[in-house]
Amino acid sequence: MKKIKVGMLGYSFMGRAHSNAYNQMPKFFYPPPAEPVKEIVCGRTKENVNSFAKQFGWNQVETDWKKMIDSDKIDLFDNSGPNNMHLEPNIAAAEEGINIFCEKPLARNLEEAEKMATAVRKNDVKAMCAFNYRRVPAIQLAKKLIDEGYIGDIYHWRAVYLQDWITDPDFPLVWRLRQDVAGSGPHGDLNAHIVDLSQYLLGGIKEVIGMEKTFIKERPLPSGAGVGLGDHTASEERKMGKVTVDDAVLFLAKFNNGALGSFEATRFATGRRNYNCFEINGSKGSIVWNLERMNELEFYSSEDPAFAQGFRTINVTEGIHPYVNKWWPSGHIIGWEHTFTHEVYDFFNAIAKDLEIHPNFDDAVKVQRVLEHVKDSIKSNSWKSC
């Protein structure tokens, strides 16, 4: 069996999710298309990286990503670092002929995204952007219902991604609130997800217009470096720093297929922990999906007999649904972590069999282009073509 040696940058939130996926994939998708070898994990703080490596079973640790990529010891570069650490390491990996698995958003801006996509094409490596919600079985079922005409011509896309983890004004200025590191706030972090889902399910976006708001302008500096969602403690000195990203972005869109769309991303939706939800309305039916009930898909068909019409809730846990037969019996639900296992399986299968993989970096560029044109529309207060 082919072995793929992985080098991963980052050991916080996404590093844990990806490490768990490498551990689980060969056990549940057995026999795996290729065996992941967790060769090197890289991070700034050696003590923390050592602890993480021991916990998740990585063979070696490194504190310099350049040494990891130049080591000739890895076949796949997993970039789970913050957004400002995507451009240079990804291009370096591509130039070394190393395949790349990168967290979303691909970049802080469109220019960076295009540079990475160009490097991947030039060096003929496989590169996947981790829009993990494509790998939810219910999303796969939604795609099937749309592609096979069950909801007819699409009229509306209506999506929100709502969180509330920074509503407290004393929450510290972590890296996700700094433009130099993150690029943007929930626009890049959350709208990126629902833009990708919309383009996966409906196709491309033609025009956009948006608005944004930063509700809390200054926050206390964090006690540490402010990298990762785990660093939530303000410094004792209570020094303040400027928030340089959006707290909320809403925008309207016109799709190439004629559908109208709305998108909303915020971290100020009090009570909403991770509410990623969309509704699609068509000439023959509608679909509703909510991440917090990720195993369910609501489906309405106008072709049902009149006495039985109404939204039905499909429990997407049958063995005929994508990925599900690798897990548990019908009705035994899966969770958020499993989407990463599905990503790893699909990517390793693409590498082992030399298949095309999506979402690739070109797909991620399309998302970044929409995000950037939304920002341009806010500045000009006018519709912008994508």
N, C-alpha and C positions, 0 to 999 in steps of 0.2 A: 504494500500500500504506500502511495506517495505521502511523504511527510512535508508539511509546510511549516517552516520555522518563522515564528512571529516575533517582531520587536514592537513594543507598544510604548508610546509617549503619553504619559499621564496616568495617574493612579487614584484619581478622586471618583466623582460620581460616575462618569462614563467608563472610566477604567475598570471599575467594579462590574458594571453591566457587561462590558465586553469580555472580561476575564471569566465571568460566570458562563457566558455563551461558549467560549472555547472549552470550558470544562464539560458542559452539558451536551454540546452537539454530537460528538462521537459516541456518546452513550445512548442517546435516544434516536439519532438518525444513523442507526447501525445497520450494515457497515457504512462508515462515513465515506464520502467521495475522496477525501484525503484527511490525514490525521494532523490536527494542529499541535505544534510543539511550542509551548510558551517559553521562548528562548531568553528574551531580554525585556525587562521593563525599565523605563527611564523616567526620572523625575528630578527635581532640583535638590530635594532634601534627602540625603543618603539614608538617614535613620528611618524616615518614613517609607522610603522605597523598599528598604530591606524588610520592614515589617509587612508591607503589602505583598511583597514577593513570597514571603513565607506563608501568608494567609491564603493566597490564591494559587500558589504552586508555580511561580516563575523560576527559571533556572539561574538567571543572572540579573544583576542590577547595574544600572549606569546612570550617571548624572549629566552626561553630555550627549545629546541626541546625535551630534555629528559623528561621534565615535561609534555609536550604535549602527548608524546607517553605513558607515565606512568599514564596518568590521567583517564583511563577507559572511556573517553568521545568520542573516535573516533573508527570507524569501518574501515576506509580507510585512509592510509597515503599517501599523495601526496607530492612527493619529487621533488620540482622545484628549489632546491638549486644548487649552483655550484658543479662541479664534485667531489671536495674533500669532499663534504658533503653527498655523496651517501652511502659509505660503512657502517659506524657505525650506522647512523639512520635507514637505510634499514634493517640491521640485527637485530637491537633492535625491530623494528616494527614486523618483522617476528616472533621473539621469543615471542612477546606478542599476536601472533595470529591475527595480523592486516594485511589486504590486502594492497598491495602497488602499486601505480601508479608512476613510476619514469621517469624523463626526460632522454634523451639520451645525450651522450653515457652513458651506464650504469656505467662505471667506468673509472678510469685513466689508468688502465692496466688490463691484462687478469687475474692476480691473484686476484685482487679485485672483478672482475666480477664473477669468479668462486665461491668465498666465498659467495657472495650474492645469487647466484643461489642455492648453497648447503643449505643455511639457509631457503630459500623459500620451497625447497623440503622437508627438514627435518621437518618443522613446518606446512606443508600442507596448505599454504596460497596462494591466487591468486596474481600474480604479473605481471604487464604489463609494458613494456618499451615503451616510447612514441615516436616511429618512426611514426609520424603522417601522412607521405605521403602515407602510405599504405591505408589510409582512403580517398584519393582523388577518386571521382567517375571515372575519366579517368584511374587511375591506376587499379581500379577494372575491368574496361572494358579491359584493356591490359591483365590482368591476364586471363580473360575469353577467349580472342582471342588466347592466347598462349595455354592454357589448352585444348581447343577444336580443336586445330590443324590448325587454320587458317593461321599461318605463317610457319608451317611445322617444320622441324628440325632446331634448333637454331645454327647459326654459329658465330655470333658476338654480343657482348655487348659493347657499347661505351658510357661512361658517364662522365659528368663534373658537378662540383658544384662550381660556380665562384661568388665571391663577391669582393668588392673593398673598404671596409670601413676603412682599416688601411693603405692605400697607402701614406697618409701624414706622413712624419717622425716625425712630432710634435704631432701626435696622442698619447695619454698617454698609459702607461703600465697597462692596465686593466687586470683583473684576467684571461681572456682568453689567455693572452700572457705569462702566468706563468705556467711552468710545474708542480710545486708543487700543484697548484690548479686545472688546467685544464687537465693535463696529456699530452696533445698535442695540436697543433693548429688546422688548418682546417682539418687535418687528422682525428682527433676524432670528431670534430664538424660537418664537411661537408662530408668527405669520409664515415663516419659512416652511413649517410643517404643513399648514393647511393650503398654502400655495402649491406645494409639491403634490399633495393629495388631489387638489382640483385639476392639475395638469395631467396627472396619472389617470383620473377618472373621466374628465371632460375634454381635455386637450388644451391647446395654448390660449393665452390671454392676449387680447389685442390692445386694449386701452385701460388706463387706471386713473383714479383721482382719489386723494386721501387727505386725512387730517391726523394730527398727533398732539400729544400733551405730555409734559413732564410735571407731575403734581408736586413732588418734593424735590426742591432744587439742590439742597445740601444734605449730607449725611455724615455721621461720625466715621472717621477712618477705622478700618478693622484692626484687631489686635495683631494679626499676622500679616501675611502678604496679600490677603484678600483673594487668593486663587482657590476656586472650587466652592461648591455650595455649602461645604461643611464649615467654612470660616465665617461664623455668624456673630462673633463677639466684637463689640466695639472696644477701641483702645481706652485705657484708663484715663489718658490725658484729655479725652473727648475733643481731640482736634477734628475739625470739620473739613470735608472735601466736596467739590462740586460734582453733582450728577450730570453726566454729559451724554446720556442717551435718553430715548423716549421711555415713558412709563406706559403709554397706550398709543396704539395706531389703529385707525379704522380706515378702510378704503373700499371703493366701489370698482367693479371691473366689468368690461365687455369681453366675452370670449369669442374666439374665432368662429365657433359654431353658432353664434347668435345668442347664446345664453347670457343672462345678466347675473352678476355675482356680487356678494358682499363679504367682507372679511373684517374680523375684529380680534385684536390681540392686546391683552392687558395683564398686568400683575397687580391690579387694584380692584379686582372683582371679589369683594369680601365674601368669604364662604366657599369660593370655588377653588379647590385645591389643584386640579389638573383637568379642567373641563374642556376637552377638545371635542367639538360636536359640529356636524354638518347635516344639512338637509338638501336634497336634490329633488326638484319637481320637474316632471316631464309630461308629455301629452297623454301617456297611458298609465302613469303611476308615479310614486315618490319613494324615496329612501331616506332614512334617518339613522345616523350612527353617533354614538357617544363613547368616548374612550373610557370613561368611568364605569361603563357597562359594556366593555369591549367585546364580549362574546355574543352580544345581541345585535341584530340588525332589524330595524323596523322597515316593513315593506307594504306599500299600498298599491293595489292594482285595480284600475277602473274596469278591467275585463272580468273581474269576479261577478257572480250574479248579484243583483241589486240587494237582495235580502241578506247577503253575507259580506257586503263591502265594509271596509274599515282597515286601519293599520293592523297588521299582524306582526308579532315579535318572533323572529326566527332565532332559535338558540343555535348558534353556529359552532356546534361541538360534535357533529356527526363525522364518522370516519371518511365520508366522501368529500368533506371540506378540506381545502388545502392545509397541509401540515398536521392536521388534527390526529390522523391515524398513528402518528409517532408518539403521541402523548397518552391520554387516558381514555377510558370508555365514554360513550355518549353521555352528555350532561355534566361531565366533570370538567369544569372550566379551566382555562389557562390564564396567564397573567401577563403584565407588561414585560417582564423579563424575557418571556419566550420569544418576543419579536426579535430580539438580538440573536437568539439561537437560530431562528429562521434565516436571518441575514447571513450569519456565518455559514450556515449550510449552503445557501444559494451561491455565496461568493466562492466557497471552496469547491463547489461543484463546477462553477464556471472556470475556475483556474485549472482544475484537474482535467476537464474535458474541452478546454479551450473554447468556451462559449461566451457569448455577449452577456454582459451583466447590466442591470438597471436597478436603481438610478445611478448612472455613471456621472462623471464630472461634467459632461455636456448637459445632462439633465439638471445638474446643480447650478450650472451657469444660467439656464433658463429661469430658475427660481430667483437667482441673484439679480437677474435683469429686471424682473417684475418688482422686487423689493426696492431696487435703486430708482426705478421710474416712479414708484409711489412717493419716495422721498423728494424726487424732482417736482412732482405734481404739487406737493405740499408747499414747496418753496415758491412756485409760480402761481399757485391757486388755480390750476387749469388741468385739463385732461392731458395725459401723456401717452404716446404710442409706445408699445413694447416691441 
